Amino acid sequence: MRVFETVDRVALCDTDASGIVHFMFVLRFFEIGEREAFRMLDVKVGDPARSGIHLPRVHVEISYHHPLFADDLITIQTQCRRIGRTSMEWHHQLLRDGVSCVSGTMTVVLVDPETQRPVMIPEEWREFFASLPTR
């Protein structure tokens, strides 16, 4: 499946007192990658009241390889590695100058915004993510 890439910069507010990106703000970059992948499908992730889909996170694993600092320009790589009946597993990598600094996976579940119950991943999504070339 295709690797989606976007570029962002580590903001000062993303760092802790030591000047290194705070561990929890890595998730924000993961979500940016996921959002950009869905934009390619013309699907809005976010507030269901504003036509956004609801994809709560149910599992996250992160490995920190090298520190990221304020103002670092990073490449966010995102790949949908698995699509289950109601869930998707994203693999993320944050790179600085081509070096992997952070990697991880995030599993999300598609839920009905009214019932908060899992619903089937649309076939259109499966076809879209499966049909794209890999890196």
Secondary structure as GFF3:
##gff-version 3
##sequence-region A 1 135
A	DSSP	beta_strand	3	9	.	.	.	ID=ss1
A	DSSP	three_ten_helix	12	14	.	.	.	ID=ss2
A	DSSP	three_ten_helix	23	25	.	.	.	ID=ss3
A	DSSP	alpha_helix	26	40	.	.	.	ID=ss4
A	DSSP	three_ten_helix	48	50	.	.	.	ID=ss5
A	DSSP	beta_strand	57	64	.	.	.	ID=ss6
A	DSSP	beta_strand	73	83	.	.	.	ID=ss7
A	DSSP	beta_strand	87	96	.	.	.	ID=ss8
A	DSSP	beta_strand	99	109	.	.	.	ID=ss9
A	DSSP	alpha_helix	123	131	.	.	.	ID=ss10
###
